[in-house]
Amino acid sequence: MVSQQAAAEELLKRRKARSGLLNFTNYTFPQYRAERVHDLIAARLDRVLAGECKRLMIFAPPQHGKSELASVRMPAYWLGRRPDDPVIISSYAASLAYSKSRQARAIVESGEFARVFGGVTTRADSRAVDHWEISGKRGGLLAVGVGGPVTGHGALLGLIDDPFENWEQAQSATIRDKVWEWWRTTFRTRIWEHGAIVLIMTRWNEDDIAGRLIAEQGDRWEILRLPAIAESQEERDANNQRLGMKTGEPDPLGREAGEPLAPGRYSREALESLRRDVGELGWWSEYQGVPRSPEGGRIKRSMLEIVEAAPAYGRRVRYWDKAGTGGGGKRTAGVLMTEGPHRIWYIEDVVTGQWEAAEREDVIKQTAQLDAQRYDNAVEIGLEQEPGSGGKESAQNSIKMLAGYPVFVDKVTGEKSTRWEPVIAQMQAGNVKLVRGTWIQRYIDELTAIPNGTFKDQMDATAGGFNRLALGSVTEVGVNPLGDYRG
């Protein structure tokens, strides 16, 4: 026999499961691993159920548990709490919507659900995976693919989970327009007055359905953008501004820059490994929720020809754009550029990372040693000097460290973006080539995001090196080949 204490504990669990989506999920799916991010997502969805939020967008990386909460547990929990209020769930393919529907139906028909919401059951004669109903009530669930018919049905909760299957679909203007028209003329018209809509998706393209909704009615939507790796406040503001979202708002979880979203599922190291595998374009879209144009802005991918080698002989510069923070924030980049015959410039190598000042100096010195071995100490090393006494001191320290190497210092004034113009013009003319290497993908992704991308360090370093080689406009401060500072 069950003891009175065990019975009381079970009753408490059932009551708790009725009190919130995450508690319901833990009760009906004990294996679910909830972390702080899931508390946050569930709390936002609870506000939807309570009628406090009518429009919610969630942008979170794949395999982080968002769909389990929003598209599987939420419909079941909604119908348990509001059995008279129908639900529509949609995804890029009807088969995926059916899968979510099947899972939600299984929950409603489970013993755990019956113990929490006694009396709420599915109709025996209405259990089709694309449309099932609650016995004796008005509620039920309709599952459709994006673009599919919803005629004759309405709902008080509409869920759209990933309206685009992949990057390729989202890049098609034709498909984006079809999704938009389906939203306007079909899906939106099926949501009743006072109904709620939840959009969960990967931001593959700035002009996707989320981008259009933000542009047209952003003030009507709550937006939860959850990057896989937390940004600095400067980065978050820049990304949100680019996306047409509010600035000045901190990370939703209060994370420090560089912290992972769900460390129990993906550590920082695992995410960095994924970043290398998926490339920068996929990383920023899928994992950070900040889509970038694949064709680029001012700099198009087609402008950057990849070649197998640079000329053996030619003037070479390794220019460093320095930053002094590790883990998050700005990055340091060192671009090796060669001037070849016929005024063609070659990007041979790029070293980039987020390092504290001491580690950064070690990387710069090690790179100088490797360049010197390869090119007989003929590579000029350019160091950007930021304004102020701190910038001068940093440059002086670097020069002392690089004694014996040909070093020059570039005193930067004015807007850095104005220094990009000469090299961008040469890129647009097809006169800048990239030598094949492991650094190329990240380099291209950053340059094609100019001027809206988060990072511009590789562009700054490229401009500095080009201006030294092509224009001779870098400010000399009297550094001899032995590295003695005479400025």
Steps between C-alpha positions, in 0.01 A plus 500: 500500500612854432587685819324820590828688462559361149142583405540854629826541309338374181209740544745785547683402179173497306403844628845629419474353149185707444673819613748551217627358172843399627350320800257326264791400275701362791199298618407353161861466379726437802805454275479857373814690606389848594754781530458872560420563135208257519367676807506821296334355189233325707429819697443692175267227375314508831432867433352401164270247665394756761407750227773744604693464173325478163802492270827323579808424288769261624837479326722233657761257367415144391499209745454728801153376600288789373275295270432240768364773723327721243371255238444175689433568869338842455206378282426218745529727803288767329221251429518369855455849639279634218319199343254723316770699318627340174866491394659514155860387459694544177850434371684512166376147419169341591688187611685698769180665620339153514791374708449778755126433496552127557726567797258753653211257453697223674551730798127582522422128491763409760441395858706793628279746316185332634631534854561872448197589285240237581207503260693653207531227236507468122185410309505135398364589154734797446860390545652561155856622523419808292191585707388368835250637748428503874198295603200713589691824448564747218877463516731283297811519284537556126842429343592644158805570293588858415305579186239236581125562537344607828156568354211431736712504814584768750708516817585699807863381489704492183849347503743526210814294554767561233318619187816436292662159475855621443729778388436435130124544535537820698725653235230460234303823463222297340467270802526790745218676316287183502549459876408864553186477287395180679546679833298803387218333312468161670660447839442844650134502398439178696606646837197631685472831678699493825694203364876456541774420248842350578770496233803276564762505227855517376580838348652396168431824317446862602194514272327192643156503661644611835692784336189622319286478813757691704518768232120537476383439855802449722342695786225237524732203549704376793830373360722254681834472318722250677848479344691177560795701630421818689603830341650803666250782543664686212461198272143435612397859435664498157331172406160606631523833321580321179199271549265790575468398865534702819846594620620547856348174619741259670535131427167340602680265739739761633799310360847644465645518149620159388273289723310214330121493494445153644834374635347167601431431132776690321815633663686801363756262349230292329340812356834626366550163333155530342587849386803373313296224338195700391691813391437860593188543287327203661633586844361853508163392361438170678681555826507874563171599337661770285459420128745627245457542128684216322586724208634774720436871518764720341739207463356205308633147525546493126754784530738293714673250273679215675841405357750230592803721569635852507808609302821382660649847479318814596475756776322357805328653802343336803270763649353459849172646617530449875240449773572430864209287624479125525194276475258761371489846349732615223755281323859535392587428137828482311471497119796405280476673162729491197525743210551299182566591138255721310363656821330182622483448876489165676368421846727211602407435860284630784552443872208601718370440851378645827799523732599687810783748443785271612379204293442730202861621512622138511292422189636805316861406581451136406341603170792736430743212557312274258473775235872575536595136452291474188596832341849567634384773738367707212141534624425847633298492819238769536359593839192714531535767768174611656467864610606598849782412735376143541525438126851644484616293795358183345681574173827567680474173690435307180796662327736404783369144484563490122861620512683366196196505272402775250221681686292807429224669694178639355339784696129463431285811486142557389250232404658165423239433234646776283826302490317207343411682179823449301516125557124455449537672164773253405288207616211622288740521204615141557856598593511334844552122515479260794755221537326178595516423872298400805440867592312586179141417598498719809677778310249500214204484737623804690580709192170424327315614814660847471378752610235335720695208645596479864874461438713718276849420628605302191374780277691759704820294479452444126454873441808583707718256308366609162548869574862431597572306183300691243477854626791548735256688722585329825649742751866425562628568846864413442543130555818346361543133404642425843178609662632807681218746561593855396157665496 
